[in-house]
Amino acid sequence: MMTKKARVSKEEWMFSALEILETNGVDAIRIDDLAARLHISKSGFYWHFKNRNDLLVQILDYWTKEYTEIVTKDFALQSINSAERLKAATEMIWEKDLGRYDLAIRLWGKYDPLARNAVKKVNKLRIDFTKKAFSELGFSGDELEMRANLYFCYVSMEKSVFGSMRKEKWKKLTNRRLKLLTSK
């Protein structure tokens, strides 16, 4: 018989819910299942969340902050030149696997207005960050939009689409990709 934990943090509840979302979709996120998965009583959930909908709202907020704003609002990144900023952001996204839940949340957003609004917000934050860097590199118009969109899509979905790879190979390919996108 497994013993119940005394407490589980809000982040543990959300992370567990994100894992379920990633593998089984939003409809599979149920309070009873989360509690069982975390080895805690269901009442522990209500310490952090009003209800399931509150959990879903907070997951989307967490995703926005911890998987997007961690890059787009990073003051250290803002202080370096554009090409180095793109490289540092790319490394941060890959190393922290910041695109991990993108596909699941984007699929959720196809039929849920709450998730759709979060996806729109995240897209805007990411594309604005990216466009600023490419604009500073001297790109404008269609060239700016094309390069920013390619960068945004690639770094957001790289691991989801291509899986993980050895760090040395990833660095080599990333350097080539960034050179291609930032060269006039």
N, C-alpha and C positions, 0 to 999 in steps of 0.2 A: 504494500500500500504506500502510495506516495504522500508525503506530508505537504501540507499547504504552507506557502510562504506567508510571512507576517505582512509584508508590504511589497508593492511593485510601483515603480515610478511611473509618472505620466508618459515619459519617453519610452519606457518598456511596453506599455499598452499600445502606444502609437506604432512603435517599431514592429510589434507582433501583428498589428492590423495591416501595416504596410506589406509585410511578408505574405499575409493571406491575400491581400489585394493583388500582389504581383503574381501569385501562383493560381488563384482561383477567382479573382474578380471581386468587385465591391459587394455583390450580393452574398458572398460567403463570409463577410465580416459580421459575426454575431457575438454578442456579449458573453453568452454561455461558453461558446467555443474559445474565445479569447481567455476567459478565466481558467478554463481547463488547461489550455496551452501554457499559461503562465503559472499554473499550480497555485492559484489563489481563489478565494471565494468571489463570487459575482459582486458582492457588496463593495469590494475594493475598487471596482470600476467606477462606482458612483462617487467615490472620494475625489476623482479627477474630472469626471464628465457628467453632464446632466442626463444624457441619454445617447443612443447610438448616433443620432444626427449631429450632436455636439462633437462626438468623436470624429465623425467624418469632416466636419468643418475644421476642426483643429488639425487633422491630418493634412488637409489642403494648405492650411496656413504654415504648418511645419515644413511641408514640401517646398513651399514658396521661399521661406526663410533659409532653411538648412540645405537646400539643393539648388538654389538660384541666387538669393541675395548674399549668401556667403561669398560668392564671386563678384556679382555686379555692384555690391556696396563695399567691397574691400578697399580701404583707403591706401594700403600698400600697393595694390595693383594700379590704382589710379595715378600714382606718382611716378610710374615708369613709362618709358616710351611705348608707343602703340604696338610695335612688332613684339617687343618683349612682354607686353601686357597680354597679348593674344597667346603667346607661348606659355606664360605662367598660368593663365586661366585654363588653357588646355591641359597642362600638367595637373593642376588642382582638380579639374573635373575627372580626369582619368584616375588619379591616385585615390581620390575619395569616393569614386564611383557615383558621382553626382547625377548621372543619367539613369541610375538603376531603376527608379520607379516611374520614369517618364512614360514608357509605353503603357503601363497599366493605368496610370492616371489619365493619359490621353484617350485611351479606350473608354474609360469611365465617363469622360467628358463628352463622348459622342451622344450619350443619351441622358445625361444629368446636367441641368443648368448650373448647379453649384460647382461641379467639377469643371464644366466648360468655361465658366468665368475665371476660375483659378488658372486654367491652361492659358487663356487669353492674357491674363496678367503676367504670368511667367514668360510667355512668348514675347510680350512687349519688353519686359525687363531685359531678357537675354538679347533680343534683336537690337534694342537701343544701345546696350553695352557694346555689342559687336559692331554696329554701324559707326559708333563714335570712333572706335579704333581704326576702322578702314577709312573713314573720312579723314582722320588725322594723317593717314598714310597717303592722302591725295586722291582718293577715289570718290567719284560722285555719280549721280544718276543711276543708270542701269548697271554699271560696273560695281558701284557701291552696293546696290541691292543684291546682285548676284553673288558677290564675294561674301557678304555678311550672311546671306541665307545659306550658302554652302557650308560656311564655317559652323554656323549655329546648328544646322541639321546634323552635320557629321559628328561634332563633339557631343551633342546631346544623345545621339543614338548609336554611337560607335560600338560600345560593348553589347548593347541589345541585339544589334544586327550581326556583328562580326565575332562576338565573343571576346574573351580575354586572350592576350598573347604575351610572350616574353617581353619584359620591359625594354630590353635593348632594341628589339625589332620595332616595338611600338614607338620608341624615341626616334629611331631612324625614319620611319614612315611619317611621323608627325612633323619632323623637321622639313622633310620634302614637301609635305602638304602645305605647311605654313609658308614655305618659300614660294611655292606655286601661287598661293592665294594673295600673298603680299607683294609679289613682283609686278611691275608694270610692263 
